[in-house]
Amino acid sequence: MELIPKAQKGDARVGWITYFAHRRGTVPPLPAPVRIEPVGSLGTLITLTPERFTASNPEHIALGLRVRELLDRAGLLRPPPS
């Protein structure tokens, strides 16, 4: 049984730490304890939790699903424009 659905081919994946180049779009506000940090003028680094993310922690799974939903709504998980 999979706890988090797999991304479709070409879609971005969300993990404990995820990077998005600016060309993919703007990262929306995300719930605490998620950290959003700029990477110079190149993109954005998202860290889901300050502690190590584990699939055995239901709070981590719920947070990962919520963040994935918000990023998908913002259009960041689809393949980048050509």
N, CA, C and O atoms as a Maestro MAE file, in Angstrom:
{
 s_m_m2io_version
 :::
 2.0.0
}

f_m_ct {
 s_m_title
 :::
 protein
 m_atom[328] {
  # First column is atom index #
  i_m_mmod_type
  r_m_x_coord
  r_m_y_coord
  r_m_z_coord
  i_m_residue_number
  s_m_chain_name
  s_m_pdb_residue_name
  s_m_pdb_atom_name
  i_m_atomic_number
  :::
  1 25 0.838 -1.172 0.000 1 A "MET " " N  " 7
  2 3 0.000 0.000 0.000 1 A "MET " " CA " 6
  3 2 0.889 1.242 0.000 1 A "MET " " C  " 6
  4 15 1.843 1.335 0.772 1 A "MET " " O  " 8
  5 25 0.564 2.192 -0.872 2 A "GLU " " N  " 7
  6 3 1.328 3.433 -0.931 2 A "GLU " " CA " 6
  7 2 0.672 4.483 -0.064 2 A "GLU " " C  " 6
  8 15 -0.546 4.656 -0.103 2 A "GLU " " O  " 8
  9 25 1.472 5.187 0.719 3 A "LEU " " N  " 7
  10 3 0.944 6.220 1.599 3 A "LEU " " CA " 6
  11 2 0.700 7.520 0.857 3 A "LEU " " C  " 6
  12 15 -0.253 8.238 1.160 3 A "LEU " " O  " 8
  13 25 1.554 7.833 -0.117 4 A "ILE " " N  " 7
  14 3 1.422 9.043 -0.910 4 A "ILE " " CA " 6
  15 2 1.362 8.629 -2.381 4 A "ILE " " C  " 6
  16 15 2.230 7.894 -2.851 4 A "ILE " " O  " 8
  17 25 0.338 9.097 -3.113 5 A "PRO " " N  " 7
  18 3 0.224 8.706 -4.523 5 A "PRO " " CA " 6
  19 2 1.453 9.107 -5.323 5 A "PRO " " C  " 6
  20 15 2.069 10.142 -5.068 5 A "PRO " " O  " 8
  21 25 1.800 8.264 -6.300 6 A "LYS " " N  " 7
  22 3 2.941 8.565 -7.161 6 A "LYS " " CA " 6
  23 2 2.584 9.694 -8.112 6 A "LYS " " C  " 6
  24 15 1.425 9.874 -8.487 6 A "LYS " " O  " 8
  25 25 3.598 10.445 -8.490 7 A "ALA " " N  " 7
  26 3 3.416 11.519 -9.469 7 A "ALA " " CA " 6
  27 2 3.210 10.903 -10.845 7 A "ALA " " C  " 6
  28 15 3.701 9.808 -11.123 7 A "ALA " " O  " 8
  29 25 2.496 11.597 -11.691 8 A "GLN " " N  " 7
  30 3 2.334 11.175 -13.075 8 A "GLN " " CA " 6
  31 2 3.654 11.429 -13.807 8 A "GLN " " C  " 6
  32 15 4.475 12.230 -13.359 8 A "GLN " " O  " 8
  33 25 3.848 10.753 -14.920 9 A "LYS " " N  " 7
  34 3 5.081 10.936 -15.683 9 A "LYS " " CA " 6
  35 2 5.232 12.408 -16.064 9 A "LYS " " C  " 6
  36 15 4.305 13.015 -16.602 9 A "LYS " " O  " 8
  37 25 6.395 12.972 -15.783 10 A "GLY " " N  " 7
  38 3 6.681 14.367 -16.105 10 A "GLY " " CA " 6
  39 2 6.336 15.333 -14.983 10 A "GLY " " C  " 6
  40 15 6.787 16.478 -14.992 10 A "GLY " " O  " 8
  41 25 5.539 14.884 -14.016 11 A "ASP " " N  " 7
  42 3 5.175 15.743 -12.889 11 A "ASP " " CA " 6
  43 2 6.326 15.818 -11.897 11 A "ASP " " C  " 6
  44 15 7.128 14.891 -11.788 11 A "ASP " " O  " 8
  45 25 6.398 16.933 -11.176 12 A "ALA " " N  " 7
  46 3 7.395 17.079 -10.124 12 A "ALA " " CA " 6
  47 2 6.990 16.221 -8.932 12 A "ALA " " C  " 6
  48 15 5.803 15.985 -8.708 12 A "ALA " " O  " 8
  49 25 7.956 15.763 -8.181 13 A "ARG " " N  " 7
  50 3 7.695 14.991 -6.969 13 A "ARG " " CA " 6
  51 2 7.964 15.870 -5.760 13 A "ARG " " C  " 6
  52 15 8.846 16.728 -5.782 13 A "ARG " " O  " 8
  53 25 7.201 15.647 -4.716 14 A "VAL " " N  " 7
  54 3 7.383 16.390 -3.472 14 A "VAL " " CA " 6
  55 2 8.016 15.449 -2.464 14 A "VAL " " C  " 6
  56 15 7.529 14.340 -2.246 14 A "VAL " " O  " 8
  57 25 9.104 15.896 -1.850 15 A "GLY " " N  " 7
  58 3 9.779 15.098 -0.847 15 A "GLY " " CA " 6
  59 2 10.037 15.936 0.398 15 A "GLY " " C  " 6
  60 15 9.521 17.046 0.533 15 A "GLY " " O  " 8
  61 25 10.831 15.397 1.292 16 A "TRP " " N  " 7
  62 3 11.178 16.115 2.523 16 A "TRP " " CA " 6
  63 2 11.754 17.481 2.162 16 A "TRP " " C  " 6
  64 15 11.412 18.496 2.769 16 A "TRP " " O  " 8
  65 25 12.641 17.486 1.156 17 A "ILE " " N  " 7
  66 3 13.212 18.728 0.639 17 A "ILE " " CA " 6
  67 2 12.961 18.733 -0.868 17 A "ILE " " C  " 6
  68 15 13.289 17.772 -1.564 17 A "ILE " " O  " 8
  69 25 12.374 19.830 -1.364 18 A "THR " " N  " 7
  70 3 12.018 19.928 -2.778 18 A "THR " " CA " 6
  71 2 12.469 21.277 -3.317 18 A "THR " " C  " 6
  72 15 12.311 22.305 -2.658 18 A "THR " " O  " 8
  73 25 13.032 21.265 -4.526 19 A "TYR " " N  " 7
  74 3 13.473 22.499 -5.182 19 A "TYR " " CA " 6
  75 2 12.591 22.761 -6.394 19 A "TYR " " C  " 6
  76 15 12.284 21.850 -7.162 19 A "TYR " " O  " 8
  77 25 12.189 24.016 -6.557 20 A "PHE " " N  " 7
  78 3 11.464 24.440 -7.757 20 A "PHE " " CA " 6
  79 2 12.190 25.620 -8.379 20 A "PHE " " C  " 6
  80 15 12.433 26.626 -7.712 20 A "PHE " " O  " 8
  81 25 12.541 25.500 -9.667 21 A "ALA " " N  " 7
  82 3 13.109 26.628 -10.400 21 A "ALA " " CA " 6
  83 2 12.005 27.667 -10.583 21 A "ALA " " C  " 6
  84 15 10.828 27.316 -10.670 21 A "ALA " " O  " 8
  85 25 12.377 28.925 -10.641 22 A "HIS " " N  " 7
  86 3 11.401 29.998 -10.818 22 A "HIS " " CA " 6
  87 2 10.575 29.823 -12.088 22 A "HIS " " C  " 6
  88 15 9.426 30.262 -12.133 22 A "HIS " " O  " 8
  89 25 11.129 29.194 -13.118 23 A "ARG " " N  " 7
  90 3 10.393 29.035 -14.372 23 A "ARG " " CA " 6
  91 2 9.152 28.154 -14.213 23 A "ARG " " C  " 6
  92 15 8.255 28.190 -15.056 23 A "ARG " " O  " 8
  93 25 9.095 27.361 -13.134 24 A "ARG " " N  " 7
  94 3 7.916 26.512 -12.899 24 A "ARG " " CA " 6
  95 2 6.751 27.315 -12.337 24 A "ARG " " C  " 6
  96 15 5.594 26.918 -12.483 24 A "ARG " " O  " 8
  97 25 7.051 28.447 -11.691 25 A "GLY " " N  " 7
  98 3 5.989 29.269 -11.115 25 A "GLY " " CA " 6
  99 2 6.347 29.718 -9.712 25 A "GLY " " C  " 6
  100 15 7.460 29.495 -9.235 25 A "GLY " " O  " 8
  101 25 5.379 30.357 -9.055 26 A "THR " " N  " 7
  102 3 5.581 30.904 -7.714 26 A "THR " " CA " 6
  103 2 5.069 29.923 -6.667 26 A "THR " " C  " 6
  104 15 3.957 29.406 -6.780 26 A "THR " " O  " 8
  105 25 5.876 29.675 -5.660 27 A "VAL " " N  " 7
  106 3 5.475 28.792 -4.564 27 A "VAL " " CA " 6
  107 2 4.464 29.545 -3.697 27 A "VAL " " C  " 6
  108 15 4.734 30.665 -3.264 27 A "VAL " " O  " 8
  109 25 3.294 28.932 -3.440 28 A "PRO " " N  " 7
  110 3 2.284 29.590 -2.610 28 A "PRO " " CA " 6
  111 2 2.658 29.509 -1.128 28 A "PRO " " C  " 6
  112 15 3.567 28.764 -0.762 28 A "PRO " " O  " 8
  113 25 1.970 30.263 -0.279 29 A "PRO " " N  " 7
  114 3 2.184 30.102 1.166 29 A "PRO " " CA " 6
  115 2 1.861 28.656 1.560 29 A "PRO " " C  " 6
  116 15 0.890 28.076 1.075 29 A "PRO " " O  " 8
  117 25 2.667 28.094 2.427 30 A "LEU " " N  " 7
  118 3 2.482 26.703 2.862 30 A "LEU " " CA " 6
  119 2 2.369 26.663 4.383 30 A "LEU " " C  " 6
  120 15 2.879 27.550 5.068 30 A "LEU " " O  " 8
  121 25 1.695 25.628 4.918 31 A "PRO " " N  " 7
  122 3 1.464 25.565 6.366 31 A "PRO " " CA " 6
  123 2 2.740 25.294 7.162 31 A "PRO " " C  " 6
  124 15 3.688 24.685 6.666 31 A "PRO " " O  " 8
  125 25 2.734 25.762 8.409 32 A "ALA " " N  " 7
  126 3 3.837 25.468 9.331 32 A "ALA " " CA " 6
  127 2 3.865 23.969 9.593 32 A "ALA " " C  " 6
  128 15 2.806 23.345 9.657 32 A "ALA " " O  " 8
  129 25 5.010 23.390 9.743 33 A "PRO " " N  " 7
  130 3 6.343 23.952 9.928 33 A "PRO " " CA " 6
  131 2 7.145 24.063 8.632 33 A "PRO " " C  " 6
  132 15 8.371 24.165 8.683 33 A "PRO " " O  " 8
  133 25 6.483 24.047 7.473 34 A "VAL " " N  " 7
  134 3 7.186 24.092 6.194 34 A "VAL " " CA " 6
  135 2 7.995 25.380 6.074 34 A "VAL " " C  " 6
  136 15 7.522 26.467 6.406 34 A "VAL " " O  " 8
  137 25 9.234 25.228 5.588 35 A "ARG " " N  " 7
  138 3 10.102 26.393 5.352 35 A "ARG " " CA " 6
  139 2 10.241 26.594 3.851 35 A "ARG " " C  " 6
  140 15 10.461 25.640 3.104 35 A "ARG " " O  " 8
  141 25 10.111 27.845 3.417 36 A "ILE " " N  " 7
  142 3 10.286 28.219 2.022 36 A "ILE " " CA " 6
  143 2 11.469 29.177 1.971 36 A "ILE " " C  " 6
  144 15 11.442 30.243 2.587 36 A "ILE " " O  " 8
  145 25 12.511 28.790 1.229 37 A "GLU " " N  " 7
  146 3 13.723 29.602 1.180 37 A "GLU " " CA " 6
  147 2 14.126 29.878 -0.262 37 A "GLU " " C  " 6
  148 15 14.159 28.959 -1.081 37 A "GLU " " O  " 8
  149 25 14.436 31.142 -0.585 38 A "PRO " " N  " 7
  150 3 14.930 31.436 -1.930 38 A "PRO " " CA " 6
  151 2 16.323 30.850 -2.132 38 A "PRO " " C  " 6
  152 15 17.122 30.773 -1.199 38 A "PRO " " O  " 8
  153 25 16.594 30.444 -3.356 39 A "VAL " " N  " 7
  154 3 17.924 29.973 -3.733 39 A "VAL " " CA " 6
  155 2 18.448 30.990 -4.747 39 A "VAL " " C  " 6
  156 15 18.365 30.792 -5.959 39 A "VAL " " O  " 8
  157 25 18.984 32.074 -4.214 40 A "GLY " " N  " 7
  158 3 19.445 33.162 -5.071 40 A "GLY " " CA " 6
  159 2 18.322 33.636 -5.969 40 A "GLY " " C  " 6
  160 15 17.186 33.796 -5.524 40 A "GLY " " O  " 8
  161 25 18.637 33.858 -7.220 41 A "SER " " N  " 7
  162 3 17.627 34.275 -8.189 41 A "SER " " CA " 6
  163 2 17.161 33.091 -9.029 41 A "SER " " C  " 6
  164 15 16.480 33.272 -10.039 41 A "SER " " O  " 8
  165 25 17.532 31.864 -8.607 42 A "LEU " " N  " 7
  166 3 17.261 30.670 -9.402 42 A "LEU " " CA " 6
  167 2 15.935 29.986 -9.097 42 A "LEU " " C  " 6
  168 15 15.243 29.536 -10.010 42 A "LEU " " O  " 8
  169 25 15.574 29.904 -7.811 43 A "GLY " " N  " 7
  170 3 14.389 29.150 -7.456 43 A "GLY " " CA " 6
  171 2 14.097 29.180 -5.979 43 A "GLY " " C  " 6
  172 15 14.505 30.091 -5.259 43 A "GLY " " O  " 8
  173 25 13.374 28.155 -5.540 44 A "THR " " N  " 7
  174 3 12.912 28.081 -4.159 44 A "THR " " CA " 6
  175 2 13.119 26.679 -3.620 44 A "THR " " C  " 6
  176 15 12.872 25.692 -4.312 44 A "THR " " O  " 8
  177 25 13.575 26.601 -2.374 45 A "LEU " " N  " 7
  178 3 13.761 25.332 -1.680 45 A "LEU " " CA " 6
  179 2 12.673 25.213 -0.619 45 A "LEU " " C  " 6
  180 15 12.476 26.122 0.187 45 A "LEU " " O  " 8
  181 25 11.975 24.091 -0.627 46 A "ILE " " N  " 7
  182 3 10.913 23.825 0.342 46 A "ILE " " CA " 6
  183 2 11.369 22.678 1.233 46 A "ILE " " C  " 6
  184 15 11.760 21.622 0.736 46 A "ILE " " O  " 8
  185 25 11.321 22.880 2.547 47 A "THR " " N  " 7
  186 3 11.643 21.833 3.518 47 A "THR " " CA " 6
  187 2 10.388 21.583 4.336 47 A "THR " " C  " 6
  188 15 9.893 22.483 5.014 47 A "THR " " O  " 8
  189 25 9.870 20.352 4.270 48 A "LEU " " N  " 7
  190 3 8.602 20.047 4.929 48 A "LEU " " CA " 6
  191 2 8.669 20.117 6.446 48 A "LEU " " C  " 6
  192 15 7.780 20.683 7.081 48 A "LEU " " O  " 8
  193 25 9.712 19.549 7.029 49 A "THR " " N  " 7
  194 3 9.821 19.526 8.489 49 A "THR " " CA " 6
  195 2 11.268 19.773 8.892 49 A "THR " " C  " 6
  196 15 12.183 19.395 8.160 49 A "THR " " O  " 8
  197 25 11.490 20.404 10.049 50 A "PRO " " N  " 7
  198 3 12.871 20.593 10.493 50 A "PRO " " CA " 6
  199 2 13.524 19.266 10.892 50 A "PRO " " C  " 6
  200 15 14.739 19.107 10.773 50 A "PRO " " O  " 8
  201 25 12.708 18.316 11.365 51 A "GLU " " N  " 7
  202 3 13.264 16.998 11.695 51 A "GLU " " CA " 6
  203 2 13.144 16.091 10.475 51 A "GLU " " C  " 6
  204 15 12.436 16.415 9.521 51 A "GLU " " O  " 8
  205 25 13.821 14.981 10.506 52 A "ARG " " N  " 7
  206 3 13.803 14.043 9.380 52 A "ARG " " CA " 6
  207 2 12.376 13.568 9.115 52 A "ARG " " C  " 6
  208 15 11.666 13.161 10.033 52 A "ARG " " O  " 8
  209 25 11.973 13.624 7.864 53 A "PHE " " N  " 7
  210 3 10.652 13.173 7.441 53 A "PHE " " CA " 6
  211 2 10.621 11.655 7.458 53 A "PHE " " C  " 6
  212 15 11.519 11.008 6.920 53 A "PHE " " O  " 8
  213 25 9.589 11.080 8.075 54 A "THR " " N  " 7
  214 3 9.465 9.621 8.090 54 A "THR " " CA " 6
  215 2 8.060 9.204 7.692 54 A "THR " " C  " 6
  216 15 7.080 9.830 8.097 54 A "THR " " O  " 8
  217 25 7.964 8.155 6.907 55 A "ALA " " N  " 7
  218 3 6.667 7.633 6.458 55 A "ALA " " CA " 6
  219 2 5.896 6.981 7.594 55 A "ALA " " C  " 6
  220 15 4.697 6.741 7.459 55 A "ALA " " O  " 8
  221 25 6.549 6.690 8.701 56 A "SER " " N  " 7
  222 3 5.857 6.078 9.832 56 A "SER " " CA " 6
  223 2 5.178 7.117 10.730 56 A "SER " " C  " 6
  224 15 4.458 6.759 11.662 56 A "SER " " O  " 8
  225 25 5.409 8.408 10.446 57 A "ASN " " N  " 7
  226 3 4.802 9.472 11.236 57 A "ASN " " CA " 6
  227 2 3.565 9.991 10.493 57 A "ASN " " C  " 6
  228 15 3.707 10.636 9.453 57 A "ASN " " O  " 8
  229 25 2.347 9.723 11.006 58 A "PRO " " N  " 7
  230 3 1.134 10.152 10.300 58 A "PRO " " CA " 6
  231 2 1.045 11.661 10.103 58 A "PRO " " C  " 6
  232 15 0.439 12.120 9.135 58 A "PRO " " O  " 8
  233 25 1.635 12.433 11.001 59 A "GLU " " N  " 7
  234 3 1.629 13.894 10.828 59 A "GLU " " CA " 6
  235 2 2.485 14.298 9.630 59 A "GLU " " C  " 6
  236 15 2.136 15.231 8.906 59 A "GLU " " O  " 8
  237 25 3.590 13.611 9.419 60 A "HIS " " N  " 7
  238 3 4.438 13.897 8.259 60 A "HIS " " CA " 6
  239 2 3.695 13.566 6.972 60 A "HIS " " C  " 6
  240 15 3.732 14.336 6.012 60 A "HIS " " O  " 8
  241 25 3.029 12.432 6.953 61 A "ILE " " N  " 7
  242 3 2.278 12.022 5.754 61 A "ILE " " CA " 6
  243 2 1.180 13.032 5.453 61 A "ILE " " C  " 6
  244 15 1.015 13.440 4.303 61 A "ILE " " O  " 8
  245 25 0.431 13.437 6.464 62 A "ALA " " N  " 7
  246 3 -0.649 14.412 6.278 62 A "ALA " " CA " 6
  247 2 -0.085 15.737 5.761 62 A "ALA " " C  " 6
  248 15 -0.665 16.347 4.862 62 A "ALA " " O  " 8
  249 25 1.029 16.180 6.316 63 A "LEU " " N  " 7
  250 3 1.654 17.423 5.879 63 A "LEU " " CA " 6
  251 2 2.112 17.302 4.423 63 A "LEU " " C  " 6
  252 15 1.890 18.210 3.622 63 A "LEU " " O  " 8
  253 25 2.747 16.190 4.088 64 A "GLY " " N  " 7
  254 3 3.206 15.978 2.713 64 A "GLY " " CA " 6
  255 2 2.058 15.999 1.716 64 A "GLY " " C  " 6
  256 15 2.182 16.577 0.637 64 A "GLY " " O  " 8
  257 25 0.948 15.375 2.068 65 A "LEU " " N  " 7
  258 3 -0.225 15.369 1.183 65 A "LEU " " CA " 6
  259 2 -0.815 16.766 1.032 65 A "LEU " " C  " 6
  260 15 -1.206 17.163 -0.066 65 A "LEU " " O  " 8
  261 25 -0.880 17.511 2.130 66 A "ARG " " N  " 7
  262 3 -1.421 18.875 2.087 66 A "ARG " " CA " 6
  263 2 -0.540 19.785 1.230 66 A "ARG " " C  " 6
  264 15 -1.048 20.552 0.413 66 A "ARG " " O  " 8
  265 25 0.757 19.701 1.413 67 A "VAL " " N  " 7
  266 3 1.681 20.521 0.627 67 A "VAL " " CA " 6
  267 2 1.600 20.136 -0.846 67 A "VAL " " C  " 6
  268 15 1.608 21.006 -1.717 67 A "VAL " " O  " 8
  269 25 1.524 18.856 -1.124 68 A "ARG " " N  " 7
  270 3 1.407 18.391 -2.516 68 A "ARG " " CA " 6
  271 2 0.145 18.965 -3.155 68 A "ARG " " C  " 6
  272 15 0.174 19.411 -4.302 68 A "ARG " " O  " 8
  273 25 -0.959 18.954 -2.414 69 A "GLU " " N  " 7
  274 3 -2.220 19.500 -2.912 69 A "GLU " " CA " 6
  275 2 -2.081 21.000 -3.229 69 A "GLU " " C  " 6
  276 15 -2.525 21.457 -4.283 69 A "GLU " " O  " 8
  277 25 -1.468 21.751 -2.321 70 A "LEU " " N  " 7
  278 3 -1.300 23.194 -2.523 70 A "LEU " " CA " 6
  279 2 -0.376 23.500 -3.705 70 A "LEU " " C  " 6
  280 15 -0.637 24.424 -4.476 70 A "LEU " " O  " 8
  281 25 0.687 22.736 -3.845 71 A "LEU " " N  " 7
  282 3 1.614 22.935 -4.959 71 A "LEU " " CA " 6
  283 2 0.960 22.552 -6.285 71 A "LEU " " C  " 6
  284 15 1.204 23.186 -7.312 71 A "LEU " " O  " 8
  285 25 0.133 21.517 -6.256 72 A "ASP " " N  " 7
  286 3 -0.576 21.109 -7.467 72 A "ASP " " CA " 6
  287 2 -1.570 22.193 -7.886 72 A "ASP " " C  " 6
  288 15 -1.657 22.531 -9.067 72 A "ASP " " O  " 8
  289 25 -2.318 22.738 -6.924 73 A "ARG " " N  " 7
  290 3 -3.258 23.831 -7.231 73 A "ARG " " CA " 6
  291 2 -2.551 25.039 -7.824 73 A "ARG " " C  " 6
  292 15 -3.113 25.746 -8.661 73 A "ARG " " O  " 8
  293 25 -1.318 25.275 -7.390 74 A "ALA " " N  " 7
  294 3 -0.538 26.409 -7.898 74 A "ALA " " CA " 6
  295 2 0.089 26.101 -9.263 74 A "ALA " " C  " 6
  296 15 0.728 26.966 -9.862 74 A "ALA " " O  " 8
  297 25 -0.094 24.877 -9.748 75 A "GLY " " N  " 7
  298 3 0.423 24.498 -11.056 75 A "GLY " " CA " 6
  299 2 1.896 24.113 -11.079 75 A "GLY " " C  " 6
  300 15 2.488 24.001 -12.152 75 A "GLY " " O  " 8
  301 25 2.494 23.910 -9.907 76 A "LEU " " N  " 7
  302 3 3.927 23.633 -9.854 76 A "LEU " " CA " 6
  303 2 4.287 22.171 -10.104 76 A "LEU " " C  " 6
  304 15 5.451 21.868 -10.366 76 A "LEU " " O  " 8
  305 25 3.335 21.273 -10.033 77 A "LEU " " N  " 7
  306 3 3.670 19.858 -10.179 77 A "LEU " " CA " 6
  307 2 3.577 19.347 -11.610 77 A "LEU " " C  " 6
  308 15 4.056 18.256 -11.920 77 A "LEU " " O  " 8
  309 25 2.966 20.129 -12.470 78 A "ARG " " N  " 7
  310 3 2.858 19.744 -13.875 78 A "ARG " " CA " 6
  311 2 4.182 20.003 -14.591 78 A "ARG " " C  " 6
  312 15 5.004 20.790 -14.120 78 A "ARG " " O  " 8
  313 25 4.384 19.346 -15.721 79 A "PRO " " N  " 7
  314 3 5.635 19.590 -16.461 79 A "PRO " " CA " 6
  315 2 5.781 21.086 -16.772 79 A "PRO " " C  " 6
  316 15 4.788 21.765 -17.031 79 A "PRO " " O  " 8
  317 25 7.021 21.596 -16.746 80 A "PRO " " N  " 7
  318 3 7.234 23.015 -17.028 80 A "PRO " " CA " 6
  319 2 6.893 23.345 -18.476 80 A "PRO " " C  " 6
  320 15 6.963 22.476 -19.346 80 A "PRO " " O  " 8
  321 25 6.525 24.600 -18.739 81 A "PRO " " N  " 7
  322 3 6.259 24.985 -20.120 81 A "PRO " " CA " 6
  323 2 7.505 24.850 -20.982 81 A "PRO " " C  " 6
  324 15 8.625 25.031 -20.503 81 A "PRO " " O  " 8
  325 25 7.308 24.537 -22.234 82 A "SER " " N  " 7
  326 3 8.454 24.347 -23.163 82 A "SER " " CA " 6
  327 2 9.115 25.654 -23.498 82 A "SER " " C  " 6
  328 15 10.084 25.679 -24.258 82 A "SER " " O  " 8
  :::
 }
 m_bond[327] {
  # First column is bond index #
  i_m_from
  i_m_to
  i_m_order
  :::
  1 1 2 1
  2 2 3 1
  3 3 4 2
  4 3 5 1
  5 5 6 1
  6 6 7 1
  7 7 8 2
  8 7 9 1
  9 9 10 1
  10 10 11 1
  11 11 12 2
  12 11 13 1
  13 13 14 1
  14 14 15 1
  15 15 16 2
  16 15 17 1
  17 17 18 1
  18 18 19 1
  19 19 20 2
  20 19 21 1
  21 21 22 1
  22 22 23 1
  23 23 24 2
  24 23 25 1
  25 25 26 1
  26 26 27 1
  27 27 28 2
  28 27 29 1
  29 29 30 1
  30 30 31 1
  31 31 32 2
  32 31 33 1
  33 33 34 1
  34 34 35 1
  35 35 36 2
  36 35 37 1
  37 37 38 1
  38 38 39 1
  39 39 40 2
  40 39 41 1
  41 41 42 1
  42 42 43 1
  43 43 44 2
  44 43 45 1
  45 45 46 1
  46 46 47 1
  47 47 48 2
  48 47 49 1
  49 49 50 1
  50 50 51 1
  51 51 52 2
  52 51 53 1
  53 53 54 1
  54 54 55 1
  55 55 56 2
  56 55 57 1
  57 57 58 1
  58 58 59 1
  59 59 60 2
  60 59 61 1
  61 61 62 1
  62 62 63 1
  63 63 64 2
  64 63 65 1
  65 65 66 1
  66 66 67 1
  67 67 68 2
  68 67 69 1
  69 69 70 1
  70 70 71 1
  71 71 72 2
  72 71 73 1
  73 73 74 1
  74 74 75 1
  75 75 76 2
  76 75 77 1
  77 77 78 1
  78 78 79 1
  79 79 80 2
  80 79 81 1
  81 81 82 1
  82 82 83 1
  83 83 84 2
  84 83 85 1
  85 85 86 1
  86 86 87 1
  87 87 88 2
  88 87 89 1
  89 89 90 1
  90 90 91 1
  91 91 92 2
  92 91 93 1
  93 93 94 1
  94 94 95 1
  95 95 96 2
  96 95 97 1
  97 97 98 1
  98 98 99 1
  99 99 100 2
  100 99 101 1
  101 101 102 1
  102 102 103 1
  103 103 104 2
  104 103 105 1
  105 105 106 1
  106 106 107 1
  107 107 108 2
  108 107 109 1
  109 109 110 1
  110 110 111 1
  111 111 112 2
  112 111 113 1
  113 113 114 1
  114 114 115 1
  115 115 116 2
  116 115 117 1
  117 117 118 1
  118 118 119 1
  119 119 120 2
  120 119 121 1
  121 121 122 1
  122 122 123 1
  123 123 124 2
  124 123 125 1
  125 125 126 1
  126 126 127 1
  127 127 128 2
  128 127 129 1
  129 129 130 1
  130 130 131 1
  131 131 132 2
  132 131 133 1
  133 133 134 1
  134 134 135 1
  135 135 136 2
  136 135 137 1
  137 137 138 1
  138 138 139 1
  139 139 140 2
  140 139 141 1
  141 141 142 1
  142 142 143 1
  143 143 144 2
  144 143 145 1
  145 145 146 1
  146 146 147 1
  147 147 148 2
  148 147 149 1
  149 149 150 1
  150 150 151 1
  151 151 152 2
  152 151 153 1
  153 153 154 1
  154 154 155 1
  155 155 156 2
  156 155 157 1
  157 157 158 1
  158 158 159 1
  159 159 160 2
  160 159 161 1
  161 161 162 1
  162 162 163 1
  163 163 164 2
  164 163 165 1
  165 165 166 1
  166 166 167 1
  167 167 168 2
  168 167 169 1
  169 169 170 1
  170 170 171 1
  171 171 172 2
  172 171 173 1
  173 173 174 1
  174 174 175 1
  175 175 176 2
  176 175 177 1
  177 177 178 1
  178 178 179 1
  179 179 180 2
  180 179 181 1
  181 181 182 1
  182 182 183 1
  183 183 184 2
  184 183 185 1
  185 185 186 1
  186 186 187 1
  187 187 188 2
  188 187 189 1
  189 189 190 1
  190 190 191 1
  191 191 192 2
  192 191 193 1
  193 193 194 1
  194 194 195 1
  195 195 196 2
  196 195 197 1
  197 197 198 1
  198 198 199 1
  199 199 200 2
  200 199 201 1
  201 201 202 1
  202 202 203 1
  203 203 204 2
  204 203 205 1
  205 205 206 1
  206 206 207 1
  207 207 208 2
  208 207 209 1
  209 209 210 1
  210 210 211 1
  211 211 212 2
  212 211 213 1
  213 213 214 1
  214 214 215 1
  215 215 216 2
  216 215 217 1
  217 217 218 1
  218 218 219 1
  219 219 220 2
  220 219 221 1
  221 221 222 1
  222 222 223 1
  223 223 224 2
  224 223 225 1
  225 225 226 1
  226 226 227 1
  227 227 228 2
  228 227 229 1
  229 229 230 1
  230 230 231 1
  231 231 232 2
  232 231 233 1
  233 233 234 1
  234 234 235 1
  235 235 236 2
  236 235 237 1
  237 237 238 1
  238 238 239 1
  239 239 240 2
  240 239 241 1
  241 241 242 1
  242 242 243 1
  243 243 244 2
  244 243 245 1
  245 245 246 1
  246 246 247 1
  247 247 248 2
  248 247 249 1
  249 249 250 1
  250 250 251 1
  251 251 252 2
  252 251 253 1
  253 253 254 1
  254 254 255 1
  255 255 256 2
  256 255 257 1
  257 257 258 1
  258 258 259 1
  259 259 260 2
  260 259 261 1
  261 261 262 1
  262 262 263 1
  263 263 264 2
  264 263 265 1
  265 265 266 1
  266 266 267 1
  267 267 268 2
  268 267 269 1
  269 269 270 1
  270 270 271 1
  271 271 272 2
  272 271 273 1
  273 273 274 1
  274 274 275 1
  275 275 276 2
  276 275 277 1
  277 277 278 1
  278 278 279 1
  279 279 280 2
  280 279 281 1
  281 281 282 1
  282 282 283 1
  283 283 284 2
  284 283 285 1
  285 285 286 1
  286 286 287 1
  287 287 288 2
  288 287 289 1
  289 289 290 1
  290 290 291 1
  291 291 292 2
  292 291 293 1
  293 293 294 1
  294 294 295 1
  295 295 296 2
  296 295 297 1
  297 297 298 1
  298 298 299 1
  299 299 300 2
  300 299 301 1
  301 301 302 1
  302 302 303 1
  303 303 304 2
  304 303 305 1
  305 305 306 1
  306 306 307 1
  307 307 308 2
  308 307 309 1
  309 309 310 1
  310 310 311 1
  311 311 312 2
  312 311 313 1
  313 313 314 1
  314 314 315 1
  315 315 316 2
  316 315 317 1
  317 317 318 1
  318 318 319 1
  319 319 320 2
  320 319 321 1
  321 321 322 1
  322 322 323 1
  323 323 324 2
  324 323 325 1
  325 325 326 1
  326 326 327 1
  327 327 328 2
  :::
 }
}
